[in-house]
């Protein structure tokens, strides 16, 4: 395949050749016009001479003015001299045949006048008519070729105009065609490049599987394919390093979280043993309750770890987003009342259904709203909104609180396991588990917080229509419709 650079060179060469052709045709027509114009100028001069000859001829024939013969001979000599001097110009304009005929007629007329001047015979009426007819034929022939060349000039102008008109549009159409050809070639390659770069931006590092073209765009595609392959390798290395780091964080977090309740159980047991005899029945029950609380805390930590490491297979079914929000509020209504928190709902009436495991999504919403309630220890306002993102064909939940915000340095870690901003009582696993559930539902979660202005969580889920379009295997919908 020809390179784009060579195509542009070829296009320029063809345009130059077309312009040279048009210029050559135009110059040829201009030269023809100049030749015809010069002949018209000469013809006008000759016609003026012929007119003088005819006037002198009239004086001779009508008034027997002998001096008119001298004037006729003088005009003939001047006209013959002019014809000889511009012989080439006349031949180029009207051809050698017409030039020869014109000179022959002039010579015949000159011979007749010479006979009269030499007095070889006395002219009679018949000879006078011949002289008059020869003069008339000479004048008529000169007028005819003059008019013919005037007509030819008009034809050349019209032909030149037509040729220039069609040549102009031929150049324009060729330029448009060739430009379109190049743009289509470049556009096709650019679209593949755009698709590849968009795919890379979404984390898909599969190279373009079509054979790259041999032009510059093909070289770009090869380079991007190479970059995609290299990025894929680097991503695997980064993921592996993050996994190792996460394992370290996970192990440290598990050790810390399990160690605290175990230490508490140990201390309670030791204290219980030493003071057992002096304890009342109620005090002994209280010690057992403390051990049970710590054990429950251990059980909850292990349960959350198991939920994330071996997540339950979601049982997807079609659901109304606003209905899920309202059922979640019913679960936490008592917490909201006790904490003196006002609730505002901004639910859109035009939401499409989505495929979810309703219990798991309620768990996510309870986790996030519970965090919001704890952040508003002195009361506040919880605002829950729902909307349809038409461009993305997704449903978005917005959960906004007016509590103390999350420090900027903490934002990037809030979905890490065992990371918590709570001074006590938090395991740091709620958002971690919620993040995993949302990802299982092909959704996304993000958070914004600005100091004391509160925190906002945005959760998006694909609509039913988007799931149907994007899911290649209906079995992924599990128990869904």
Secondary structure by P-SEA (a helix, b strand, c coil): cccaaaaaaaaaaaaaaaaaaaaaaaaaaaaaaaaaaaaaaaaaaaaaaaaaaaaaaaaaaaccccaaaaaaaaaaaaaaaaaaaaaaaaaaaccaaaaaaaaaaaaaaaaaaaaaaaccccccaaaaaaaaaaaaaaaaaaaaaaaaaaaaaaaaaaaaaaaaaaaaaaaaaaaaaaaaaaaaaaaaaaaaaaaaaaaaaacccccccccccccaaaaaaaaaaaaaaaaaaaaaaaaaaaaaaaaaaaaaaaaaaaaaaaaaaaaaaaaaaaacccccaaaaaaaaaaaaaaaaaaaaaaaaaaaaacccccccccccaaaaaaaaaaaaaaaaaaabbbbbbbcccbbbbbbcaaaaaaaaaaaaaaaaaaaaccbbbbbbbbbbcccccbbbbbbbbccccccccccccccccccccccccccccaaaaaaaaaaaacbbbbbbbccccbbbbbbbbbcaaaaaacccccccccccc
